[in-house]
């Protein structure tokens, strides 16, 4: 079960007990997370990557839960601290309420194909980001600079490129409707970075 699946599952359970609440997720979480929060009557709040940003967004929006693609989960009733234990208990409770296996629970929240996080070292990070932004903006994509560079294409596929907060790396995450489209977009972005 991916962290995106866990975020969606916990969000649904938290919203059942706190209808209409805000749920925080970071910029590289699947767009399915925001869709599912909205479908369950919650308010999705997008945040920069990193525990301090997630915790601040939770405080600013009085969110009951926050999750990161890296497998960190934050609960308002646990002082907005990261706790895998409460996350695991939510997953176990969800399993206890059904006779379906974990794979079925995961499949219910899996909507898109994603690349996972790809770490890349390039000589000039700002120049690489500018090349990518210039190309995609000229072709009708939406550009967002909340955390690094997020490009959303007209067909809904998206990717995020951001410098690591902890290492000398550029991190790439890509998501599209199917694996072939995701792989092609990933390759295209890597090509621009290597120029």
NORJO-V779670 format. One record per residue. N is the residue number from 1. PSI is psi in degrees with one decimal (NA if undefined). OMEGA is omega in whole degrees, 0 to 359 (999 if undefined). NEAR is the number of other ideal C-beta (glycine too) atoms within 8 Angstrom. Layout:
# NORJO-V779670
n = (N;N)
psi = (PSI;PSI)
omega = (OMEGA;OMEGA)
near = (NEAR;NEAR)
This chain:
# NORJO-V779670
n = (1;2;3;4;5;6;7;8;9;10;11;12;13;14;15;16;17;18;19;20;21;22;23;24;25;26;27;28;29;30;31;32;33;34;35;36;37;38;39;40;41;42;43;44;45;46;47;48;49;50;51;52;53;54;55;56;57;58;59;60;61;62;63;64;65;66;67;68;69;70;71;72;73;74;75;76;77;78;79;80;81;82;83;84;85;86;87;88;89;90;91;92;93;94;95;96;97;98;99;100;101;102;103;104;105;106;107;108;109;110;111;112;113;114;115;116;117;118;119;120;121;122;123;124;125;126;127;128;129;130;131;132;133;134;135;136;137;138;139;140;141;142;143;144;145;146;147;148;149;150;151;152;153;154;155;156;157;158;159;160;161;162;163;164;165;166;167;168;169;170;171;172;173;174;175;176;177;178;179;180;181;182;183;184;185;186;187;188;189;190;191;192;193;194;195)
psi = (123.4;159.5;-34.1;-41.5;-41.9;-42.9;-46.9;-43.7;-47.5;-40.4;-44.8;-42.3;-40.2;-37.9;-28.3;-35.2;-18.9;71.2;138.7;1.3;163.2;143.0;130.4;140.1;158.2;169.9;-18.6;7.8;152.7;145.2;-16.6;-29.9;-52.1;-40.3;-45.0;-32.9;-46.5;-44.1;-28.1;11.1;8.7;175.8;109.8;134.5;116.8;136.5;161.9;159.9;138.7;141.2;-37.1;-35.3;-41.2;-47.2;-37.7;-43.0;-38.2;-43.1;-43.4;-32.4;7.6;45.0;145.1;-20.2;149.4;144.5;149.5;150.0;-20.5;3.5;27.2;135.2;130.8;134.9;132.8;-37.3;-3.6;37.7;31.3;21.1;155.6;124.0;111.9;-26.0;-48.6;-36.9;-45.7;-38.9;-37.2;-45.0;-44.7;-39.8;-41.6;-40.5;-37.2;-17.5;3.0;161.4;9.6;151.6;166.6;-35.6;-34.2;-41.7;-42.3;-42.8;-28.8;-24.0;5.3;116.0;-22.3;163.2;131.9;158.1;-15.3;176.8;127.3;123.4;136.0;137.1;125.8;154.5;-42.9;94.3;-50.0;-40.3;-39.9;-44.3;-40.0;-41.7;-47.2;-47.4;-46.2;-44.7;-52.2;-35.2;-36.5;-16.1;26.6;9.9;155.7;135.5;134.2;132.2;29.5;-44.8;101.1;-135.9;117.3;125.2;126.3;121.9;160.5;-27.9;2.6;-15.3;152.3;162.4;156.6;132.2;124.1;142.9;140.0;145.0;-15.2;-13.9;166.0;65.6;156.9;131.1;133.2;131.0;132.1;141.4;138.1;177.3;-25.9;166.8;-39.1;-45.2;-40.9;-45.3;-39.5;-44.0;-42.9;-46.4;-40.8;-44.7;-42.6;-37.7;-44.2;-37.0;-32.3;-6.1;NA)
omega = (182;175;176;178;180;178;180;181;181;178;180;181;179;180;176;180;182;185;176;183;175;174;182;175;183;190;181;172;180;176;175;179;180;179;184;175;179;180;181;175;179;178;179;179;182;185;170;177;176;187;182;179;178;181;178;178;177;179;182;185;182;183;178;185;174;181;178;179;183;176;175;186;188;184;181;182;177;178;182;180;177;178;175;181;178;178;180;179;176;180;179;178;178;177;180;181;182;174;180;177;180;180;178;176;179;182;181;181;179;183;189;176;180;184;195;183;180;179;186;173;175;187;185;184;181;180;178;178;179;178;182;181;181;181;186;177;179;180;171;180;175;182;181;181;179;180;186;182;175;179;175;182;180;180;178;175;181;171;176;173;179;174;177;174;188;183;178;184;169;183;181;172;183;176;178;184;180;185;180;179;179;180;179;179;178;180;179;181;179;180;178;180;183;182;999)
near = (8;7;11;14;12;15;14;13;14;14;16;10;11;12;16;8;6;8;6;7;13;12;17;16;15;16;14;10;13;10;9;12;15;11;9;12;15;10;6;10;7;12;10;11;11;9;14;8;13;8;9;6;12;15;11;9;13;16;8;6;10;9;13;13;15;15;18;15;13;7;8;9;16;17;11;10;4;9;3;10;7;7;10;8;6;10;11;8;8;12;14;8;9;11;9;6;5;8;2;5;5;8;6;9;16;11;7;6;12;10;6;11;9;10;11;5;10;11;10;10;6;9;2;6;8;6;7;13;11;8;11;14;11;8;9;11;9;5;7;4;10;5;10;9;7;7;12;11;12;13;15;9;12;5;7;9;13;12;13;14;13;12;8;10;5;3;5;4;9;14;15;16;13;14;13;13;8;7;6;6;12;16;9;8;13;13;8;8;13;11;8;11;14;6;5)
